[in-house]
Amino acid sequence: MELGKQRLGARFNADSETDLAFDRYQRVVHRLRHHLVLAGLLRAVGDAEVELQGCRAEVARSEAAPDNDDKLVRLAETWPRRERADELEIELEDCCEAFFLVLQTNLTALESAARGVFEAAEKRDRLPLIAPGSASLRLRDESQIWQIYQVANYVKHRDQWPTEDANKRKPTIDVLLALNVIDDASDPVRNPTCRLTAACARAIAPRAVASSTHDALQQLQWQCVAFGQSGEWTIQAQFDPHEAALDKIRSARAQSQEQKAAAALVEEGGRRARDSGEHEDS
């Protein structure tokens, strides 16, 4: 099915409920592609990585100097740079955590919007479709998307884990173990890597293009966008057999809107006539 006038996803006066629901899905994909918060976090990560490299290089030069009194002085002088490097490590991890959370929020919105298309078709437009649950987008079906989702779950729920049922956290633990960012499943809160979410980003993103944490996060965003776009094509393909039925719904809605518009014009004309008559009488 191609997008266009009188096609699924088109924006025109006679949209069916299915059209409107699909349009909402497309807006989620567009928002994910051009997300301002993700763009800001990427800039912050890129700037922090550049500054962190400078701090580390300065400290390394001081440590590599010959052993003498000047070296001790230089090491003392670079102490603020060491502290700044530690701060940048924490800031980078905070940005990575926020990035994963924003991605998860939008992935959940994608899944919900896809389900909404089929629910609109079945319940409001009365199209004879397969069950919405079996036709909608599923985050579990794409391994990398599911990994992103579970890393965000770790960020959200890690503080609850010591008192939480182990079965609830098992899907997340399995992903973290597969990514080699925790030592074992016994206590993932206490034994993660120093920069867990940054390590996850590098582990999930294609290694050939993830030369930095910034690049790795950007790749994750593109993977989520690609996931959303593939959902568009899947939904469109499932509605191809129902295009004739949708056209009938659109035509009926257009006719109804024309009738309502004509009735509104008649009512407006009558109101103006009455107002004119009352004015002449006065």
DAGILIN-V110245 format. One record per pair of residues at least 24 apart in sequence whose C-alpha atoms are under 10 Angstrom apart, sorted by the first residue. I is the first residue (numbers start at 1). J is the second residue. Records with the same first field share a line. If there is no record, write none. Layout:
# DAGILIN-V110245
I = J, J
This chain:
# DAGILIN-V110245
1 = 233, 235, 236, 237, 238, 239, 240, 241, 243
2 = 233, 236, 237, 240
3 = 236
6 = 243, 246, 247, 250, 251
7 = 236, 239, 240, 243, 246, 247, 250
8 = 235, 236, 239, 240, 243, 246, 247
9 = 232, 236
12 = 250, 254
13 = 250, 253, 254, 257
14 = 247, 249, 250, 251, 252, 253, 254, 255, 256, 257
15 = 246, 247, 249, 250, 251, 253, 254
16 = 120, 121, 124, 125, 246, 247, 248, 249, 250, 251, 252, 253, 254
17 = 116, 117, 118, 119, 120, 121, 122, 123, 124, 125, 126, 246, 249, 250
18 = 116, 117, 118, 119, 120, 121, 122, 123, 124, 125, 126, 127, 239, 246, 249
19 = 117, 120, 121, 125, 246, 250
20 = 116, 117, 120
21 = 113, 114, 115, 116, 117, 118, 119, 120, 121
22 = 113, 114, 115, 116, 117, 118, 120, 121, 232, 235, 236
23 = 113, 117
24 = 109, 110, 113, 114, 116, 117
25 = 109, 110, 111, 112, 113, 114, 115, 116, 117, 228, 229, 231, 232
26 = 110, 113, 114, 228, 229, 231, 232
27 = 110, 113
28 = 106, 107, 109, 110, 111, 113, 114, 225, 228
29 = 106, 107, 109, 110, 113, 224, 225, 226, 227, 228, 229, 231, 232
30 = 225, 228, 229
31 = 106, 225
32 = 102, 103, 105, 106, 107, 109, 110, 221, 222, 224, 225, 228
33 = 221, 222, 224, 225, 226, 228
34 = 221, 225
35 = 102, 103, 106, 221
37 = 98, 99, 102
38 = 95, 98, 99, 100, 102, 103, 217, 218, 221
39 = 99, 218, 221
40 = 95, 99
41 = 92, 94, 95, 96, 98, 99, 214, 217
42 = 95, 96, 99, 213, 214, 215, 217, 218
43 = 95, 214
44 = 91, 92, 95, 96, 214
45 = 88, 91, 92, 93, 94, 95, 96, 212, 213, 214, 215, 217
46 = 92, 212, 213, 214, 215
47 = 88, 92, 214
48 = 85, 87, 88, 89, 91, 92, 95, 214
49 = 85, 88, 89, 92, 212, 213, 214
51 = 84, 85, 88
52 = 81, 82, 84, 85, 86, 87, 88, 89, 92
53 = 85
54 = 81, 85
55 = 80, 81, 82, 83, 84, 85, 86, 88
56 = 81, 82, 84, 85
57 = 81
58 = 82
59 = 85
89 = 194, 195, 198
90 = 194, 195
92 = 195, 197, 198, 213, 214
93 = 194, 195, 196, 197, 198, 199, 213
94 = 155, 195, 197, 198
95 = 197, 198
96 = 152, 155, 195, 196, 197, 198, 199, 200, 201, 213, 214, 217
97 = 151, 152, 154, 155, 156, 195, 196, 197, 198, 201
98 = 152, 155, 197
99 = 152, 197, 201, 217, 218, 220, 221
100 = 148, 149, 150, 151, 152, 153, 154, 155, 197, 198, 200, 201, 217, 220, 221
101 = 148, 149, 150, 151, 152, 153, 154, 155, 156
102 = 152, 221
103 = 145, 148, 149, 152, 220, 221, 224, 225
104 = 145, 146, 148, 149, 150, 151, 152, 153, 224
105 = 149, 152
106 = 224, 225, 228
107 = 137, 138, 139, 145, 146, 148, 149, 224, 225, 227, 228
108 = 137, 138, 139, 149
110 = 136, 137, 138, 139, 224, 225, 227, 228, 231
111 = 136, 137, 138, 139, 228, 231
112 = 136, 137, 138
113 = 137
114 = 138, 228, 231, 232, 234, 235
115 = 235
117 = 235
118 = 235, 238, 239
121 = 239, 242, 246
125 = 245, 246, 249
126 = 245, 246, 249
127 = 239, 242, 245, 246, 249
128 = 242, 245
129 = 238, 239, 241, 242
130 = 238
135 = 234, 235, 238
136 = 231, 234, 235
137 = 227, 228, 230, 231, 232, 234, 235
138 = 231
139 = 227
142 = 227
143 = 175, 204
144 = 175, 203, 204, 205, 220, 223, 224, 227
145 = 204, 220, 223, 224, 227
146 = 171, 172, 175
147 = 171, 172, 174, 175, 176, 178, 179, 200, 201, 203, 204
148 = 175, 197, 200, 201, 204, 205, 220, 221, 223, 224
149 = 175
150 = 174, 175, 176
151 = 175, 176, 179, 196, 197, 200, 201
152 = 197
154 = 188, 189, 196, 197
155 = 196, 197
158 = 188, 189, 190
159 = 189
160 = 189
161 = 187, 188, 189
162 = 187, 188, 189
175 = 200
176 = 200
178 = 203
179 = 203, 204
